[in-house]
Amino acid sequence: MNDDSIRRFFRRHGGTPVGMYPDQKELDPADEQREEIIEWDTEQPRDAWTPVILSEAPAKPGEFPERFIDGCQTGHAVACLRAPQIGWPIPVFLAEVGGVAMRLKGRDLIRDFYGLERVVSFVTDPFPWEEC
């Protein structure tokens, strides 16, 4: 997709720029005076609670995960398009998408792979496939 086809796509679908979201106040501020309510008697009577010593025996193969994958996306809306059939607004995000894969080796986590890419992302379902 070249620059000209991107411009045509944005014109055809009512692309408009949007600004940054304004800072929002915290909806439910934490009350410093509030006392935590812990119901200790849910599983057993409060006086019966005792420390539990966990086994140090290593897990058998296959009892635990060996590979962990995690990722995140941060970004903000920079434009808005209109869905062709219904006209609903579709935000277009400028974002950084990252991910990491870790493998368990003994008692250590070793990084297998990581990646970070800058992308433009939006819901493409409402638009004709050949245009996206």
C-alpha positions in Angstrom: 0.0 0.0 0.0 1.5 3.3 -1.0 1.0 6.8 0.3 -1.6 7.7 -2.3 -3.8 4.7 -1.6 -3.6 5.4 2.1 -4.8 9.0 1.4 -7.6 7.8 -0.8 -8.7 5.2 1.9 -8.8 8.0 4.6 -10.7 10.3 2.3 -13.2 7.7 1.3 -13.9 6.7 4.9 -14.1 10.2 6.5 -10.7 10.1 8.2 -10.3 12.9 10.8 -7.5 13.6 13.2 -8.1 13.3 17.0 -6.2 14.9 19.8 -4.8 13.3 22.9 -7.2 12.2 25.6 -7.4 14.7 28.4 -6.1 13.6 31.8 -8.9 12.0 33.8 -9.4 12.3 37.5 -9.4 9.1 39.6 -13.0 8.0 39.8 -12.9 6.4 43.2 -10.0 7.9 45.2 -8.6 5.7 47.9 -9.7 6.8 51.4 -6.6 6.9 53.6 -8.8 6.5 56.7 -10.5 3.4 55.5 -9.7 0.2 57.4 -9.2 -3.0 55.4 -11.9 -5.6 56.2 -10.5 -9.1 56.1 -12.8 -12.0 56.8 -10.4 -14.5 58.3 -13.2 -17.0 59.1 -14.1 -17.9 55.5 -12.2 -21.2 55.2 -11.7 -22.1 58.9 -12.1 -20.5 62.3 -9.7 -17.6 62.8 -7.9 -19.3 65.7 -7.2 -22.4 63.6 -4.9 -20.6 61.1 -1.3 -21.9 61.2 1.7 -21.5 58.9 1.9 -23.9 56.0 5.4 -25.2 55.1 5.7 -25.9 51.4 7.6 -28.8 50.1 11.0 -28.1 48.6 10.8 -31.1 46.4 11.3 -30.2 42.7 8.3 -30.6 40.5 8.2 -33.6 38.2 8.6 -33.0 34.4 5.3 -31.9 32.9 3.9 -30.6 36.1 4.7 -26.9 35.4 4.8 -24.6 32.4 8.2 -24.4 30.7 7.6 -21.4 28.4 5.9 -18.1 29.2 4.8 -15.5 26.7 3.7 -12.0 27.6 3.0 -8.8 25.7 1.6 -5.4 25.8 0.4 -2.5 23.6 0.7 1.1 24.5 -0.5 3.9 22.3 -3.2 6.4 21.6 -5.8 7.3 19.0 -4.5 9.6 16.3 -7.4 9.5 13.8 -10.9 8.3 13.4 -12.6 6.6 10.4 -16.2 5.9 9.6 -17.4 2.4 9.0 -18.8 2.3 5.5 -22.2 0.5 6.2 -23.2 1.9 9.6 -21.0 5.0 9.9 -19.8 4.2 13.4 -16.5 5.8 14.4 -13.5 3.5 14.3 -10.4 4.8 16.2 -7.0 4.5 14.5 -4.2 3.9 17.0 -0.5 4.7 16.7 1.0 2.1 19.1 4.0 0.2 20.2 3.4 -3.5 20.5 5.9 -5.6 22.4 6.2 -9.2 23.5 8.7 -11.5 25.2 9.0 -15.3 25.4 10.8 -16.8 28.4 11.8 -20.4 29.0 12.3 -22.1 32.3 15.8 -23.6 32.6 16.3 -25.1 36.0 15.3 -22.4 38.4 16.1 -19.6 36.0 14.0 -17.9 33.3 15.9 -17.4 30.1 14.7 -15.0 27.4 14.0 -16.8 24.2 12.7 -13.9 22.2 11.6 -10.3 22.5 10.3 -7.8 20.0 9.0 -4.2 19.9 7.3 -2.7 16.8 5.6 0.6 16.1 2.3 0.0 14.3 -0.9 1.6 13.2 -3.8 -0.5 14.3 -7.6 -0.3 13.9 -10.5 -2.7 13.5 -10.6 -3.6 9.8 -13.7 -5.8 9.8 -16.1 -3.1 8.6 -13.9 -2.1 5.6 -13.6 -4.0 2.3 -10.8 -6.4 2.5 -9.0 -5.2 -0.7 -8.8 -1.7 0.8 -7.1 -2.6 4.1 
